[in-house]
């Protein structure tokens, strides 16, 4: 439960999937990173991650995408400071978080 790579959205809340039993998701709406894209059309945040070079090895990317999607859906006007505090709660040993936060800001700003 430390790294956040397994983050999914359950009933609108980000949850680290490794910390729950499958039965706990019964009759709940579960969104995974696989559900973000629409066929070949990537989610805006996936495109922003690509454009801002917010991934390297890719291990942590699904968790960051789901955490950021959840945050942006719950608060479309989330502040830079709040994004800067929230996103590093998932671990990334490759990027240093700057590009990850920049990608989330890009999507937030584009939705205004």
C-alpha positions, -999 to 999 in steps of 0.1 A, spaced: 0 0 0 30 23 1 37 30 -36 2 38 -50 9 20 -83 -23 0 -80 -46 30 -74 -81 25 -88 -112 46 -84 -140 29 -64 -173 48 -62 -155 80 -70 -127 76 -45 -91 67 -52 -82 34 -35 -50 14 -34 -63 -19 -47 -36 -40 -29 -51 -29 4 -86 -44 -1 -101 -77 -8 -120 -83 -40 -152 -89 -21 -150 -54 -8 -155 -41 -43 -187 -62 -47 -215 -40 -61 -193 -10 -63 -183 10 -94 -146 2 -101 -126 22 -126 -91 11 -136 -66 27 -159 -77 3 -187 -111 22 -187 -97 56 -193 -91 54 -230 -119 51 -255 -105 25 -279 -76 42 -295 -85 76 -282 -65 83 -251 -80 101 -221 -68 138 -220 -46 130 -190 -30 101 -208 -22 124 -236 -8 150 -212 14 124 -196 28 115 -230 33 152 -240 48 163 -207 71 132 -205 55 123 -172 65 87 -173 97 68 -177 97 32 -166 58 31 -165 55 11 -133 38 40 -114 19 55 -143 -14 38 -138 -16 48 -102 -7 84 -110 -33 86 -138 -61 73 -116 -51 95 -86 -50 126 -109 -83 117 -127 -100 113 -93 -87 146 -81 -96 165 -112 -131 150 -113 -137 158 -76 -123 194 -79 -119 207 -114 -103 239 -100 -78 221 -77 -49 244 -69 -13 239 -80 -4 235 -43 -30 208 -38 -18 189 -68 18 193 -57 9 178 -23 -14 150 -36 4 135 -65 37 127 -46 17 106 -22 22 79 -50 59 69 -54 79 75 -85 116 68 -85 123 80 -121 106 114 -128 109 136 -97 71 145 -100 75 178 -118 63 165 -151 35 145 -135 22 176 -118 26 196 -150 5 171 -169 -23 172 -143 -22 211 -144 -23 210 -182 -55 190 -182 -70 211 -154 -63 243 -173 -76 229 -206 -109 221 -190 -116 257 -180 
